[in-house]
């Protein structure tokens, strides 16, 4: 085997190792997640909580 063929095989093997390592790293890394947009304030009026035992106006 000539030096040129050896260097080609060495470069090919090295590139395969790098490609395999990057593929493995992509699978092993945690998934990215998307954060929901947080508004500065609550959209609309905020009412105090009422008694849940009392029957509502529109129920039944």
NORHUTA-V11711 format. One line per field, one symbol per residue. ss: DSSP state (H for helix, E for strand, - for the rest). phi: phi as a letter, one per 40 degrees, with the letter a starting at -180 (. if undefined). burial: # if it has 16 or more other ideal C-beta (glycine too) atoms within 10 Angstrom, else .. A space follows every 50 residues. Layout:
ss=???
phi=???
burial=???
This chain:
ss=--HHHHHHHHHHHHHHHHHHHHHHHHHH---------------------- ----------
phi=.cccccccccccccccccccccccccccccccbbcccbccbcchcbbccb cccccccbcf
burial=.................................................. ..........
